[in-house]
Amino acid sequence: MSFDSVVFVGAFRPVFLSIVALPLPIGLGLAAAIAGKRIYRLVEHAFAVGLGSQISLLGALLLLLVIAVSAFSSLSLRQYFVVHLRQTGLAARTKLGRLSFVPFGEIERAKPVRLLLLRFLRIEASERKTVYIPLFIERKADFDAALATIVDDEEHPLRKAT
């Protein structure tokens, strides 16, 4: 395989679902815990004086706003979840978010992990270097095929983990 570097980017749907699935229930739970009775009385009063449809419309608009903000955030954040695959190794993000290159020969362990509802492959290399490969990338089949072509050793930790 002859290429300088192939970039694989995180898929939209898993990032979007993790953004919506975490803050929405937490926000609703906090709102209910902090101001649950006041919100209930306010909504009850609004329905009693004939403002029920306006309150329903406001609730629907707020939900649409949350979904729109989540979608925009997902489109922006998915560019953060990248893997650069090269003939000699791969570049991925560290815990602190820095892009770091790891040669294939230095990879000692590869272990699947889940962070904030997203699946990653934790790559541990010599010199205490650890990077995280997102397993929710677009063109995952292309990534696996390219990896199988480059790393032909079936016993390599990266091949065994993917």
CORTAKA-V353947 format. One record per residue. N is the residue number from 1. RES is the residue in three letters. OMEGA is omega in degrees with one decimal (999 if undefined). NEAR is the number of other ideal C-beta (glycine too) atoms within 8 Angstrom. D_LAST is the distance of its C-alpha to the last C-alpha in whole Angstrom. Layout:
# CORTAKA-V353947
n=<N/N>
res=<RES/RES>
omega=<OMEGA/OMEGA>
near=<NEAR/NEAR>
d_last=<D_LAST/D_LAST>
This chain:
# CORTAKA-V353947
n=<1/2/3/4/5/6/7/8/9/10/11/12/13/14/15/16/17/18/19/20/21/22/23/24/25/26/27/28/29/30/31/32/33/34/35/36/37/38/39/40/41/42/43/44/45/46/47/48/49/50/51/52/53/54/55/56/57/58/59/60/61/62/63/64/65/66/67/68/69/70/71/72/73/74/75/76/77/78/79/80/81/82/83/84/85/86/87/88/89/90/91/92/93/94/95/96/97/98/99/100/101/102/103/104/105/106/107/108/109/110/111/112/113/114/115/116/117/118/119/120/121/122/123/124/125/126/127/128/129/130/131/132/133/134/135/136/137/138/139/140/141/142/143/144/145/146/147/148/149/150/151/152/153/154/155/156/157/158/159/160/161/162>
res=<MET/SER/PHE/ASP/SER/VAL/VAL/PHE/VAL/GLY/ALA/PHE/ARG/PRO/VAL/PHE/LEU/SER/ILE/VAL/ALA/LEU/PRO/LEU/PRO/ILE/GLY/LEU/GLY/LEU/ALA/ALA/ALA/ILE/ALA/GLY/LYS/ARG/ILE/TYR/ARG/LEU/VAL/GLU/HIS/ALA/PHE/ALA/VAL/GLY/LEU/GLY/SER/GLN/ILE/SER/LEU/LEU/GLY/ALA/LEU/LEU/LEU/LEU/LEU/VAL/ILE/ALA/VAL/SER/ALA/PHE/SER/SER/LEU/SER/LEU/ARG/GLN/TYR/PHE/VAL/VAL/HIS/LEU/ARG/GLN/THR/GLY/LEU/ALA/ALA/ARG/THR/LYS/LEU/GLY/ARG/LEU/SER/PHE/VAL/PRO/PHE/GLY/GLU/ILE/GLU/ARG/ALA/LYS/PRO/VAL/ARG/LEU/LEU/LEU/LEU/ARG/PHE/LEU/ARG/ILE/GLU/ALA/SER/GLU/ARG/LYS/THR/VAL/TYR/ILE/PRO/LEU/PHE/ILE/GLU/ARG/LYS/ALA/ASP/PHE/ASP/ALA/ALA/LEU/ALA/THR/ILE/VAL/ASP/ASP/GLU/GLU/HIS/PRO/LEU/ARG/LYS/ALA/THR>
omega=<-177.3/175.4/178.6/-179.3/175.1/-177.6/175.0/-173.9/177.8/179.4/-175.8/-170.0/179.4/179.2/179.4/-178.3/178.8/177.8/-179.3/-173.4/-179.5/-174.0/-175.2/177.4/179.3/178.5/178.0/178.5/177.7/178.5/179.2/-179.1/-175.0/-172.7/-175.7/-178.3/179.2/178.8/179.6/179.8/178.8/179.4/178.8/178.8/179.4/178.4/-179.0/-178.7/174.9/179.0/-176.8/-178.6/178.2/177.6/178.0/178.2/178.1/177.9/178.9/178.8/177.0/177.8/177.2/177.7/178.2/179.9/179.7/178.4/178.0/179.6/179.1/178.7/180.0/178.3/179.0/-174.9/-176.9/176.2/178.5/-177.2/-177.1/172.5/174.9/-179.5/-180.0/178.8/-173.8/-178.2/179.8/176.7/179.8/-176.1/172.0/176.7/-177.3/175.5/179.4/176.9/-175.1/-179.3/177.5/175.6/-177.8/-178.9/-178.7/-177.9/-179.1/-178.1/174.2/-174.1/176.7/176.8/178.0/178.7/179.2/178.5/179.2/-178.9/178.9/171.0/-179.2/-178.2/177.4/-178.8/177.3/-177.0/175.8/179.1/178.9/176.2/-177.9/176.8/176.2/177.9/179.9/-177.8/171.8/179.5/-179.4/179.5/177.2/178.2/-179.8/179.6/178.8/179.0/178.6/179.0/-176.9/-178.5/-174.8/178.5/-179.3/-177.8/178.0/-177.1/-179.6/179.0/-178.8/-175.1/-176.8/999>
near=<6/2/7/3/8/8/8/12/10/15/10/9/6/12/15/11/9/11/12/11/8/10/8/9/8/8/8/8/8/8/10/9/6/6/7/9/6/7/10/8/8/8/9/8/8/11/10/6/6/5/8/8/6/8/11/8/8/8/8/8/8/8/8/8/8/10/9/8/8/12/9/8/9/12/9/8/11/12/9/9/13/13/12/12/12/12/5/5/10/13/12/14/11/12/5/4/6/6/9/10/9/14/9/12/5/11/14/7/8/12/8/9/9/7/6/5/8/12/10/12/14/12/15/10/12/6/5/4/11/10/14/14/10/12/9/11/13/7/7/10/6/8/12/9/8/11/12/9/7/10/9/6/6/6/5/10/9/13/12/9/9/8>
d_last=<19/22/21/22/20/18/17/15/17/16/17/21/20/18/20/23/23/22/25/27/26/27/30/32/32/33/35/37/37/39/41/42/43/44/47/46/50/51/49/50/53/53/51/54/57/55/55/59/60/59/56/53/52/51/49/47/47/46/43/42/42/40/37/37/37/35/32/33/33/29/29/30/28/25/25/26/23/21/22/21/17/16/14/16/14/17/18/18/15/14/16/15/18/19/20/23/22/23/21/20/19/17/17/14/17/17/14/14/12/9/9/9/12/14/17/20/18/15/12/10/8/11/11/14/16/20/23/21/19/17/15/13/11/11/9/12/13/15/14/10/11/13/10/7/11/12/9/10/13/14/12/13/13/11/12/10/9/6/6/6/4/0>
